[in-house]
Amino acid sequence: MSVTIQFCGAAHTVTGSCYLITTARARFLVDCGLFQGPKTLKALNYGDFPFRPSDIDVVFLTHAHIDHSGLLPKLVKAHFKGRILATRGTIDLCSYMLPDAGGIQEMEVVALNRRNVARGRPEVSPIYTKVDAISSLASFQAVEYETWFEAAPGVRARYWNAGHLLGSASIELEISDGKESDPPLRILMSGDIGPDGKLLQPDPEAPAQFDYVISESTYGDTDRPQTSSQLRRERLAAEIRDAAAANGALIIPAFAVERTQELLVDIIDLMERGTVPAGPVFLDSPLAIHATEVFRQHASSLDSEVDLARTLRSLHLRFSETVDESKAIEKLSGFHIIVAASGMCDAGRIRHHLKNWLWRRNATILLVGFQAQGTLGRFLSDGAKAVRIQGEEIHVAARIRSMDDYSGHADGPELERWIAARRPIRKGVFLVHGEDDALKGLEQRLANRIIPESRIHIPILDEIYELTTPVPTLVEPTRRRRLTPDAVVHLDWHNDMSKLILDINEKMDSAADDRARGVIIRRLRRALEDQA
């Protein structure tokens, strides 16, 4: 029996989750996500898949987040004819999230093509459209938690609650060659693992005794301070009080699904108890509004102590669904709260609000989720003094604050405990869905204490491993790598170029006089001529 796994995404990056597993009798994917972050990574969304979509028998989907599901409409459009297996919660969220992603791509391409025409560059097409996304929903089929089913010849699967998001799952796989005398190969795909004590979700669950565990590593190098629901609310209350004292907007970039709903529950509760100053709270994201309704429909599967319906009835909460309603918020002054997507500030209405408020000293930007390398949110988190939004340079004068209490991911110690509880792990652990420091940090936690260091593997994008050999064996690829390993790990030239322009502008502004500015320009021209 031969079983191979190809790491088509989420290798040395936290986006583009996609794993191709091939046996003698079936080919299937676990996830098919959108790449986010640097432009070099995002360009992969427009290229060909590193496999033929028509050859794929089935897709196992761990959860609805776009970095795990966002290329499914493209897959279906490219003649995938099989089933996409997901929990009911995931399907209900995808029914809004994927069409929303298609709509965003259409709008962004219109704006990009306008600039391309002006620059004499060729026009581009969206990865897929809203109509494509809606069409792909017919391929989804619901599965239940903790229930075995045969998904393809020789492939059994069982979904376990991963505690990350409504409907999220770790997927237990058993692959056999049809001979009763041979034990099946057992693999656990972690998906994204939620933290202990997460609001709205239970703690993650999964069985033990595997040949392989493929584990996410997003916060593998992070030890979060001890938290609880009370400490989380106290920290949020302090941020709200400081923002109110500044008499400006508190802008919270938040993932539309779950992070937004958790924040709203706590913000409204704090206001209604009088713990923080009252003010209007705008949910400015059509997707988040629809997702909130999905959460209300699935209230029975959420934390019983959370009254989401009560939150949604609050007089403090206002929904901004149309573009005109969103634009009207910009006319407000004084203290108010804006919760808008996307959580990494890469797209969506949050960019307009940041453009409107980043340069004001009385504004507060509160980052509450992971900020991937190369995203606007990461630049703000790293202390950038200026950023570029829609081609325009914006000075950063607002207070930039961060809170990790609302993270949907387990931290390093929690991931270590989760992996330890899966033992015995006979052949190895693959660490994925993490940036370089996080991957190395989790590797150090696990090495020799949890599993022998020789059994820990950190794959590179597009690498293929044979899993039935005594140790996983790297297979020579039949296709060329889409990116060099260095291009995946480090910021690309687009980010360097953007920073260079900002640095040049800063130098020009700080120069003593026009003569000094002329010297800077001549030196830049000389450097360019030397490269000609």
N, C-alpha and C positions, 0 to 999 in steps of 0.2 A: 504494500500500500504506500502511495506517495501523497503527501499533503503539503502544499506550500502556502505561505502567506506573503503577500506583497504589501508594503507600507506605502499606499498611494497618497497619503496625507497624514497630517498630525505627527510627522517625524521631525523632531527638532523645532517644532512650531506648535502653537496651541490651536491652530485652525485647519480647516480642510480635512477633517477626520474621515478616513476612508481606507478600508482594509479589504483586499481581495484574497479569498481563500479558495484554492483549487484542489480538487480531488480527482480520482479517476472517473468519478461518476457525476460530479457537480462542480459548478463555479458559482460562488456567491460573494456578496459584499456585506460587510458590517459598516453601516453609515455611508453617506455620500455627501460630504459637507463642502461649504463654500470657503475658499481661502480669503482671509482678511489680513490687514496690516500693510506692509510695504507693497509698492506697486509691482515689484518683481513677483511677489507671491500672488497678488490678485490677478496678474496676467495669466496665471495657470487656469483660472476659471473660464477663460475664453478659448483655450487650446483643447486639443483632443484628449480624451481620457487615455490613460496608459493601458487600456484593455478595450475590447470590442463590446459595447453595451448589449448587443444582440446575443452575446454568448453567456450573459449572466442569467442564472436560473432564478435567483431570489435575492432580496435585500433584507437584512435584519437592521432595523433602525433603533438605536438606543434612546434617543429623545429628540425633541422638536427644535432645539436651538439650531440656528442657521449654519453654524460651523460644523454641524453634524448632518443636517438635512438639506442644505441649501442648493445642492446640485442635482437633487432628485428629478426636478422637472426637466433639466437638461438631459439626464439619463433616459427618461421616458421619451423625450423628443428624438433622441438618437437611437430609437428602436429597441429599447429594453421592453420585453413583453411579460416579464414575470411579476410576482407579487412583492409588495413592500410590507413587511410584517412589523407591526408596532402596537403598543398598548392603545386603548381607547382614548386616554388622556392625550397621548402624543398625536393621534390622528386628529382629534378636535382642535388642538393648537395649530397643527400644520395646515389645517383647512383655512386658517387666517394668515399664518406666517408666510407660507410659500407664495400665495397670490400677492401679499404685501411686498415680498422681496422682488417679485417680477415687476410690480408697479414701480418700485424704487429704481430698478435697473433701467426701465423705459425712460423715466424722468431724467436720470443722470446721463443717459446716452444722448438725449435731446440737447442738454446743456453742453455736453462734451463735443457733440458734432457742430454746434454753433461756434465753439472756439476753434475746432479743427478746420472748418471752412474758412474762417478768418485768417488762420495761419497757413492755409494752403495744404493741409494734411487730409488724408482720406477719411471718410466717415466710417464709423463702426456700428455694429448691431448689438443689441442687448444679448446677454447670455441666454436669457429666455424672457418671455413676456408674461404678463398676468394671465392671459388666456392659456399659455403653455402650462403654467402652474396649476390652474384650475383643472385642466385636462389630466394632469398627473395624479390627482387625488383619487381617480377611479382605480388606480393600481394598489391602493392601501387596503390592508386586511387586518382586522383587530385580533390580538392575542391576549390571553389572560396571564396574570402573574402566577408563577410557581406551578405551571401546568406544562408537562411535556407534550411536544407535538413533532411530527416528522415534516420537515420543511422541504427537503429534496432527497433524492435517493442516497441513503447512507448518512443522512444528516438529521440529527434530532436537536431540538433547542428548548430551552426553558428560560423565561424572563424573571428577573428578581428586581425588587424595588431598590433603586440606587440612591434614593433620598436627595436627589439633586434638583428635581423639577417635577411638576405634575406629569405623571406618565413616564418618568425616566426609568431606565432599566440597565442592569448589568445582564449580559446574555451568556448563559451556560450552553456550550456546544459539545455534542458527542458525534464523532465522525468514525464510521466503521466501513470495512470493506465487504460486509455481507457475510463474513465467515464467523460463525458462533464461537469458534475456538480462539479468535483474536480479540483481545479487549479493545474497546473504542479509544480513540485519541480524545482526551478531554481538554477543552480550552475554555477559559473564562475571559470574556471581553468586558472590561470594567465599565465602559461608557464614562460618564463624568460622575464621580463619587461625591455625595453631599457631606457636609460637616456634621458633627454630632450636635444634637439639640437645635436643628434648623427650624426656623419658623415655617409653618405650613406643611412641612414634610417629615415623615418618620426617619429614623436612623437607617442607613443603608443595610441591606441584607444580601447574603450570598452563601452558598455551600462551600465545602472544602474538597481537597483531594483532586488536584488537577495535574495534567502534564505541563500545561502552560497557562500563565496569567499574563494578559496584555493590559497594563495598567496606565491610567492617566497620571500625570505628574505636575499639573499646573502649579501647585504651591509646594512642590517637593522640597524646596529649600527654606520654607517659611514656618516659623513657630509663632502662631498667633497668641496674643495675651488671652488668658482665661476669660471666658465671657458667659453670659446668661441673658435671659430675656430682660431682666431688670437692668443689668449693666449696659446692654445694647441700647435700651431706651434712654438711659441716663446720658450716654455718649451722644446720641442723636439730639437729645434735648439741649445739650450744651452747644452743639453746632447751630441749632435753630435759634437759640437765644442770642448768640453772637451775631448771626446774620440779621436778626431783627434789630439789634442795637445799632448796626451799621446803616439801617434804614434803606436797604436795597434789596435786590432780588437774591434769593437762594436758589441756585440752579443745580439740579441733580440729574446728571446723565445716567440713565438707568436702562437696563435690558427690559424690553417691553413685557417679557414673560417672567413672572414670579418675583424678580427683584422689585419691580414696580409695585406689585400687589403687597409685598411685605412692607415696603416703605410707607405706602398709604395707610396700612393698618396702624403702624406705630405713630405716624405723624398726626393722624386724626385723633387717635387715642390721647396723645399728649396734649393736643389743643383742647379737647373736650373735658379733660381733667383739670385744665388751667395750669398745667406744668410749664407750658411755653406760651408766648404771646400768640393770639389768634390772628389769622390772616388768610387770604384766599390761597387755595392750593389748586394749581392747574395741572391736570393730566393732559399733556399736549402730545398725544400719540394715538392715531386711529387704531393701530395694531394693539397697543396696550389696552385701549378701551374694549376692543373685541375680546382680547385675551382675558381681561377681568371678568367678562361675562362667562367665558369658559370655566374659569375658576369657581364662579358662583354655581354653575351647573354641577360641578364636581365637589361641592362643599362637603359631602359625606365622606370623601376620601382624604380630606385635609384635617389638620389639627383641630380637634373638637373645641378647643378653648378660643379659637379665632372666629369672631363674628364678622365675616367679610360683608354680609348684607348690610349690617349696621354701618360699617365704614362707607359703603357706597351711597347710603342715604344722607350722609352728613352734609349740612349746609355750607361747610367750609370747602367742600370738594366741587370742582367745576371741570367739566369735560370739554376739551377743545378738539372737535373732530374735523372741521373744515379748515381750509387754508386761511379764510378770512378770520375765523375765530382765533387761529394761531397768531396771525399778524396783529390782531387787536390787543394781545397781551403786551406787545412791545410798547404800547402807549402808556402802560402803567408805570407809576413811580412809587417809592416807598416799599415797605416790606411785603413781599409775596413769595410764594414757592412755586417753581416750575419743575415738574418731573417730565422728562422727555427722552425719547430714544434717538440715537443708539447709545448703548452704555459705554462704548469706547470712543464716542464722538466722531465716528468715521462717516456717518451718513444720517439722514433723517433731520427732523426739525431742531434737534439740539444744536446743530451747527449755526442756525440762524440766531438762536438765543445767545450762544457764545459770542457770535460776532457783534451782537447788540450790547453785551454786558461785560465782556472780558476786559475792556479798557477802562472800566469804571472802578474806582477805589471802594465804593460802597457795596460792591457785588461780592457774593461768595459762591464758589464752584465746589460742590461736594462730590468727590469721586467715590463710588461705593462698590465698584466691581473691578475685576481684573482688566488691566490695560495692556494689550498686546504690543510688542515691539513694532514701531513704525506707525502707530495710530496717534491721532491728535490727543486723545486722552493720556497716552504715555508721555508725550512731550510736555503736557501740562503737569503731569505727576512728577516728571523729572526736573521741573523748575524753569521751563523755557521762559525767557523774558519777552519773546514775541513769537507769534505763530502765523501761518498763512491759512486763511479760510476762503475758499472759492476764489483763489488767486490774489487775495488782498491781504496785506500785512496788518496784523492786529497786535497792538502793544498789550501785554498782560499786566494789568494793575490790580485785578480782582484777587481776593484771597483764595488760594487753591488749597483745599482741605481733602483729606482722605479718611475713610472709615472702612475697615475690613470686616465689620461685624455682620454685614449682609451678604457675605460671599456665599456662593452656591457650591463652592468646592472645599473638600477636605484639605487641611493643611498637612505639613510634612509628618508630624507625629500621628495624625489620624490615618493618613495613607499607609504609614508603616504598620499600624495596628491592623488595618483592613487587609493588607497583603499577608501579614503574619497569620491572620485567622483563616486564610485559604490553604494553609499547609496541611498535608505535605504537597509541595509543588515539585514534581519529579524531574522535569527537564529544564525549566527556566522561566524567567520573568522578562518580558519586553517592556521597557519604559517609553511611553509615547506622550503626546499631547502636553508638551512642556517646552519652555525655552531652555537654553544650554545650562544656565545656573540651576534651574529647578531640576532638570534631569540628573545632573551631577550630585546635587544635594540629596535627592531621594536615593540615588545609587549608594552614596556613602552611608545613609541610614540603614539600608538593607544589607550591605555587604558583610557577609560572614556571620552577623548576628541573627539575621532572619533567613538568609539564603546564601549559599556560597557565592563569592564574587564572580567566579567563573560562569555562573548560571544567569548573570544579569546582563542584558543586552540592550543597547540604545541604538535602534536602527536609524538609517539615513533615508531620506525621501526616495521612494521607488525601489529600495532594496527588496530582494526576494529571499526567503529562507525556506529550506526543506525542514519539516517538523518531525518526520518519522525516523530520522537518523538518531543515534545515541545522544548527540548534542545538535542543536539547530545549526544547519550548514548553509552558508551563503551560496546562492545560486547565481551563476553568470546571467545577467539580464539579456533578453533578446531585443529589447528596445533601448534607444539612447536615453540617458537620464534627462529629465525635463529641466533640472537645475543642478548646478554644482553644489556640493555640500556647503561651501562657504556662502553661497548666495542665499541659502535657506537660513543660516544661523545669524548672519550679520545684516545690519541696515543696508539698503541698496543705494544706488547713486541718486535716485530721486530724492531720498531723504537728505543725503549729503548736499545735493544741489539746493534744496529748500533752505537748509541751515546756512549754507554759504551766502545766499542772497540776503538772509536776515542779518548775518554777521557783517556783510559789506554795508548794508544800510545803517547798522549801528555805528560802524567806524566813520562813515560819512557824516552822520549826525553829530558825533563827538569831536570831529576834527575842528581845529582852532579857527580856521578861516577857509576861504575859497582856494587859496594857494595850497594849503595842506590837502584839501580834497582833490585838487588837480594832481598832486603827487601820487595819491592812492590810485587814481584812475590810470595814470601812466604806468604804474607798476603792474596793475592788472592787465593792461593791454600788452605789456612786454611779456608777461607770463603766458598769455594766450598765443602771442606770435611765436614764442619759443616752442610751443606744442604744434604749430602749423606744419 
